[in-house]
Amino acid sequence: MYRGLTIAVVIPALNEEKSIGAVIRSLPSFVDTIVVGDNGSTDNTAKEARTNGAIVRTETRKGYGSACLTALAFLKGNPPAIVIFTDADGSDDPAQTEELILPLAHGTSCLTIASRSTGVTEKGALTATQRFGNWLATRLIRLFWSARFTDLGPHRAITWQALDDLQMSDPDFGWTVEMQIKAARRGLKVSEIPANYRKRQHGESKVGGSLRGSILAAGKILWWIFREKLRDLVPAKPSATPTKNRARP
């Protein structure tokens, strides 16, 4: 608990047995609940997570968003005040946990994002494709919704109330951009902190580790942006109102 607020951490994971234990152990003691959304790992990710004190919920439908949604479904039974999302590969800095939640605890923000664009990023932690994709996506969001973001980074904190209002749904690569578009559309107070971002500790990135992963992620992000802008431009069709039967004379 932090300043009277319950804190939960959600960690989506797929085959991260070599790093997830260290990630869990490095989280600060004020974190009340750690939920790992195991995305059908074939190694000992789930075992390592449980051994280090996390609750594990398995989601076989592949996708970053699917793992997050499964973890959130568990938390819904006893919602925390704040949810933190962090990756299982050790690239996010757990020392920034308090910095992430401070704006939420003070009531000055509903969502805080650790920006890799304004922070210190270890050489090789982000590919040129990822950097360009983040730049393009954040510029389009600014153009369409006047919201100033510098990154779509995964390390973030959000109040449960705001998260519940957003009604998140994306099952894979569109998770972060969906959250930011919906937050911008609703006029939520959003802040950023400079991220200390590192190369993954073990294994290969599911996104930046291959050309296919990068293309799929970029395509999904752009699809979300243009689809949501189109929804804003095209008015919703009015719901049909049943005609009452007139009484016969």
N, C-alpha and C positions, 0 to 999 in steps of 0.2 A: 504494500500500500504506500502511496506517495501523497503526502499532505491530505490524507483522508480519502484519497481516490484509489479505487482498485484498478490495477494495471494487468493486462493480459498481453502476451506476446504470441503472435501467430508466425509459424515458420513452415512455409511450403517446402517440401523436400522430395527429391527423386535420386536415389542411389548416392547418398552423401554420408556414408558410414564413417569415413575418415575425418570428416570435419564437424559433423553436427554435435558431437559430444562437447567439443571445445566451445562451440557457439553457445550452447545452453549454459555451460559452466561460467562463461564470461558475462552473462547477463547480471545486472545489479540485484541486490537482495530485496529491493522494494517491489520487484515483479511478483505478483501473486500467482499467476497461472501461465504456464507455457504449453501451447498446443501445437503439435507438429502435424501438419496435413501431409501424410505420407502418400505420395502419388503413385502407389503400386511399385515401390522399390523391390528389386530382386536381390539386394545385399542386406546387410545388417543395420540399415538406417533406423528402422523401428526399434530394434533391440537397443541400440546405442542411445536413442532418444529416451526410452523408458528408464534405462539404467541411470541416466543423468537427471531424472526427475521430471521429464515432460510427459504430458498426456498425448497419446498418439491416436489419431483418427485416420483410417485408410480410405482413400478415394481412388478407385481403379480407372475412372475416366481420366485420361491424360490431360494435363494442362495446369499451368500455374494458378489460374483463377479457380479451377475445380478444387485444387488442394486448399486454397484459401476459403472457399465457400463451405467446404466440409468442416474445417476448423471453426468457422464462425457459427455453423449450425450447432456445434457442441456448446459454444459460449452463450448462445441464445437462451439456454436454460437458466443461466445465472449471469446476466450481462455485466461486464466490467464497466468502469467509467471511461476507460481509454484502452484502445487496441493499438499495439505496435506491430508493424510488419517488418520482418527482417529475413534475409536469405540464409540458407543452410550451408553455404559454401565458404563462409568466413570472410567474405568481401566487405561486408558492412562493419562499422566500428561500434562495438557495444558500449564503449566509453561515451558515446554520444547519446545514449538512451535518455538521460535526464534532460539534456539540451533539447531533445526532440519534444518531450512532453511538457516542458515549462510553459510555452505559450498556451497550451491547452489548460494547464492547471491554473494559470492566471486569468483565463477567460478571454484572452486577446486573439485566439485562433481556434478553429475547429479541426484544422488539418495542418500538419507540419511535414514538410518533405525535406529530406537530406539531399541537397543538390550537388551532384558530382561535377557540374559545370562551374560552380563558383568555389568549390572546395579543392582539396589536395587529392589528386588521383594518381595512384602509383602507375609508373610506366608499364604499359601492356595490359592494364586492367580493363580498358575500354578500347574497342576497335575503332578505326576511322568510320566505318559504317554506322556503328552505334552512336558516335558523336554527332555525325551528320543527321541521323534519324531523330535524335533528341532535339537538335537545333531546329529542324524543319517542323516537327510536331508542335513544339512550344510556340513557334512563330505563328503557325496556323491557328492554334488555340487563342493566341493574343489577337489575331486578325478577326476571328469569328466571334469571340466572346469577351474580348477586352480583358482577359485575365493574364497577368504577367507571371509565367512560370519560366524557369531556366532548365528544368530537367523532368524526366518521367521516372526518376530513380525509385527502386523498390523499398528503400529504407524510409519509413514514414510512420506517423502516429496520427490517430483520428479519434475523436470522441465517439462513444457508442451511439449516442443520439444522432449525430451527423451521419455515421455509417449506416444506421438503420434507415434514415431518410433517403439515402442515395439508392437503396434497393439494388445493390450490385448484382451483376448477372454474368459477366463475361467469363468463359471457362478457360481461357488460355492467355495469349500474349496481349490482349487488349485490357487486362485488369487495371493497370495503373492509369492509362489514358482515360478509361471509362470513369474512374474515380475523379480525375481532375476536370474532365468536361462537365460532369454532373455537378461538381462543386462550384464550377464557374457559372453554370446556368442558374443555380440556386442562390448565387451571391454569397456563398459561405466565406468566412474569414479564413484565409490560407496564408501560411508563412513558410519561409524556407530557411534552412541553416546550411552553411558550407559543409559538405560531407568529407569525411576522411575515408576514401575508397581504396580498397586494396585488390590485388589479384586474388582470384579464388585460391584457397589453400591447397586443394587437391582436385584432380579430375578435370573435366572439360565442360565449359559452359554450354547449356542447352540452346542458348541464343547466339552469343558471340563466337562460340566454338566451331561453327560451320557456316558456310555460305547459305545453305538451305534454311538453317535456323534464323539467320539474320534477315533473309528475304521474307520468310513467313511472318516474323515479328513486325517488320516494317510495314508489310501489306496489311496486317490486321490493325495496326495503329492508325494508318491512313484511312482504312475502311471505317473505323469508328468515328474519326473526325468528320469525314464528309457525309456519312450517314446521319450523324446527329445534326449537322448544319442543315442538311436537307429537311429534316424533321422540323426545324425551326422555321424554314421558309415555306413549307407546305402546311397550311392550316389543317388541323384534324377534322375529319368528317363528323358532323353532328350525329349523335346516336339517334336511331330511329325511335320515334314515339308511337306506341300502338294507338290506333284510332279507336275511340270508344264507339260501341254500337249505339246507334240512335234508337231511341224508343219508337216503336211504331204507333201511329195515331190510332 
